[in-house]
Amino acid sequence: MRRPLSRRAVLAGGASLAGATALAGCSGSGAPETTTPKPEDPEHVLARELIADKERTIGLYTTLITAGGEKLTPFRERHRAHLAELRRRFPDAAKLPTNPPTTPPSPPPKVSLTRLRDVERKAAALRPRQLADASPALSQLIASIGACEALHVLSLPRSL
């Protein structure tokens, strides 16, 4: 015949079970949940690059305008319009992280009409490659920006 369990035996058994459960939770037998950062939306990366490019170009124009190149004001204003539209479509693009430079910054080359023309030429040539990561609406904006930049190459004055 079986003896009934004493209260002490029941409590000791419960404590053993609780301890075993706690140890099983700490044993690492279950795979820990890792949170993988969500990859950044390629369109946001592209928007951030476009915005940074426009800001640099506007800075170059501003440098020459303040040095007496008022003829360049309409060119700079078109870049400002592009920048405003990009910021309207991607208001949080300026808040996104940027990739740190891998080399120390070199002193900026002298700003000249030749340099502006070169910047516009390189930007216009880059735009078709940027269309691959863009939605149809952003592709249309990028194509328009590239066409404007290509026209700037031809329209910039030869001298101030």
Contacts in CASP RR format, 6 or more apart in sequence:
PFRMAT RR
TARGET T0000
AUTHOR 0000-0000-0000
METHOD contacts of the structure
MODEL  1
MRRPLSRRAVLAGGASLAGATALAGCSGSGAPETTTPKPEDPEHVLAREL
IADKERTIGLYTTLITAGGEKLTPFRERHRAHLAELRRRFPDAAKLPTNP
PTTPPSPPPKVSLTRLRDVERKAAALRPRQLADASPALSQLIASIGACEA
LHVLSLPRSL
40 96 0 8 1.000
42 133 0 8 1.000
43 133 0 8 1.000
43 134 0 8 1.000
43 135 0 8 1.000
43 138 0 8 1.000
44 90 0 8 1.000
44 92 0 8 1.000
44 93 0 8 1.000
44 96 0 8 1.000
45 96 0 8 1.000
45 133 0 8 1.000
46 130 0 8 1.000
46 133 0 8 1.000
46 134 0 8 1.000
46 138 0 8 1.000
47 86 0 8 1.000
47 89 0 8 1.000
47 90 0 8 1.000
47 93 0 8 1.000
47 138 0 8 1.000
48 90 0 8 1.000
48 93 0 8 1.000
48 94 0 8 1.000
48 96 0 8 1.000
48 98 0 8 1.000
49 130 0 8 1.000
50 86 0 8 1.000
50 130 0 8 1.000
50 142 0 8 1.000
50 145 0 8 1.000
51 83 0 8 1.000
51 86 0 8 1.000
51 87 0 8 1.000
51 90 0 8 1.000
51 93 0 8 1.000
51 94 0 8 1.000
52 98 0 8 1.000
53 123 0 8 1.000
54 79 0 8 1.000
54 82 0 8 1.000
54 83 0 8 1.000
54 86 0 8 1.000
55 83 0 8 1.000
56 119 0 8 1.000
57 79 0 8 1.000
57 119 0 8 1.000
57 120 0 8 1.000
57 123 0 8 1.000
58 76 0 8 1.000
58 79 0 8 1.000
58 80 0 8 1.000
58 83 0 8 1.000
60 111 0 8 1.000
60 115 0 8 1.000
60 116 0 8 1.000
60 119 0 8 1.000
61 72 0 8 1.000
61 75 0 8 1.000
61 76 0 8 1.000
61 79 0 8 1.000
61 116 0 8 1.000
62 76 0 8 1.000
63 111 0 8 1.000
64 72 0 8 1.000
64 111 0 8 1.000
64 112 0 8 1.000
64 113 0 8 1.000
64 116 0 8 1.000
64 160 0 8 1.000
65 72 0 8 1.000
65 73 0 8 1.000
65 76 0 8 1.000
68 160 0 8 1.000
69 160 0 8 1.000
71 157 0 8 1.000
71 160 0 8 1.000
72 116 0 8 1.000
72 156 0 8 1.000
72 157 0 8 1.000
72 160 0 8 1.000
75 116 0 8 1.000
75 152 0 8 1.000
75 155 0 8 1.000
75 156 0 8 1.000
78 148 0 8 1.000
78 152 0 8 1.000
82 141 0 8 1.000
82 145 0 8 1.000
82 148 0 8 1.000
85 141 0 8 1.000
86 93 0 8 1.000
86 141 0 8 1.000
87 93 0 8 1.000
87 94 0 8 1.000
89 137 0 8 1.000
89 138 0 8 1.000
89 141 0 8 1.000
109 115 0 8 1.000
113 156 0 8 1.000
113 157 0 8 1.000
113 158 0 8 1.000
113 159 0 8 1.000
113 160 0 8 1.000
116 152 0 8 1.000
116 156 0 8 1.000
117 152 0 8 1.000
117 153 0 8 1.000
117 156 0 8 1.000
120 149 0 8 1.000
120 150 0 8 1.000
120 152 0 8 1.000
120 153 0 8 1.000
120 156 0 8 1.000
121 149 0 8 1.000
121 150 0 8 1.000
121 153 0 8 1.000
123 146 0 8 1.000
123 149 0 8 1.000
124 146 0 8 1.000
124 147 0 8 1.000
124 149 0 8 1.000
124 150 0 8 1.000
124 152 0 8 1.000
124 153 0 8 1.000
127 142 0 8 1.000
127 143 0 8 1.000
127 145 0 8 1.000
127 146 0 8 1.000
127 149 0 8 1.000
128 143 0 8 1.000
130 142 0 8 1.000
131 139 0 8 1.000
131 142 0 8 1.000
131 143 0 8 1.000
134 142 0 8 1.000
END
